[in-house]
Amino acid sequence: GGMYKQTALGERDLKKTLEEILPTWNVPVTVDQLLQEWFSRENIIDQPALDYVASVRSKGVKCVITTDHSQYRKNDVWENLGMKNHFDEIIASADIRTTKEDPAFFMKAMELLEI
């Protein structure tokens, strides 16, 4: 796949990739500024969904986020959005080297979770 898919799969570092290509875009931002803007635009909290997750977790069901993103986005969702307070785990495609379009993604996620 292309560079983005390689970053999602953990084959390339997202920040290093952006450092390589950002100068060709001719925009006056740093890589960190670009990531902050990108991630903040996707940071939409669905409170009814979080309420549902809380009700399921209260019954002892393990709840996990899966995402087709790099470690940077994974960490942003977990730490900055505070999803660590609502879910038991987060697994990114970068962790398991495949994306959700591949059924193996979910098999590997279940292995990691020991399900």
N, C-alpha and C positions, 0 to 999 in steps of 0.2 A: 504494500500500500504506500500511500504518500507519507510525507513527513508527519502530518498530524496523527495518522493512524499509528505510526511508529512511536510517537510520544505516548499515545494512549496505551500502547502495548508495553511500554517501559523499555523499548528498544533504543530510544533516543531521549535525552533529557530535554524537557520542554523549554526551560530557560535558556539552555545553550543553543537550542534550535532557533529560538526567537532572537537571541543575540546575533546569530548568523544572518537571519533574513530581515530583521527590523530595519537596518540601514537602507535596504532596497525599497522600503515603503515610503521613505522620505517624510516621516512624521516625527514631531518633536516630543517623543515620550520615551521613557526608559522601559525596559522589559518588566520591571516590577510595577510601574504605573499601568502598563498595558494589561498585565494579569489582574491587577486590582480592579480596573474598569470592567474587564471581561467577566470576572467572577461576580462582581457586585450586581451586574445586570441579570445574572442567572440566580441570584440569591432570593428566591421567592418562597416564603414559608407558607405551606398549606396547613393551617391550624386544624381544620377538621381531620385531615389525614394524621397529624400528630396525636390528636385526641384518640383516634381509632387505634393507633399503635400503642398508646398508653394503656388502653383497655385490654388489648391483646396481651401485652407484656404483663399486666397485672394478674393474668391467668397462668403465668409461667412460660409463655411462648417466647422463644428467642426471636428477636426482630433485627434484620440486617439490611443495610443499604448496599445495593450493588450499582456500580457506575462504570461507564466506558470513558474513563478519564485518567489523566496522569496523577502521579503522587501529589503534585501541587494542588490540583483541584480537590482531590480526596482529602488532603489535610485542611483545605479551606472549609469544605463542607463540615468536616468533623469538628474542627476547633472553632473557627470563626462563626459559623452558623450555629454552633452548639449542638449539633446532632448527636454528639457523644452523650448528651443528657437525655436523649430520647430513644436511642437504639443501642443494641448490644455490640454491634460490629459494623464496619464498613469495609467492603472489598471492591477494589478498583481493577479494571482490566490490566493496569500496569502491574498489579500484584501477581496475576496469574497468566499473563502473557497471551490472553485471547479476549475477544469482545463478546458481548451478550448475544450477538447474532449467531454465535457458535454454541450449540448445546453443551459443548465441553466446558464452557464458562461456568455454567451452573453445577456441573459435576465437580469441577475443581473447587468451586466455592463451598459445596457441601463437604468435600474432603477437608478443606481448611477449617470448617466449623465442626468437623467430626460428627456429621449427620449421617 
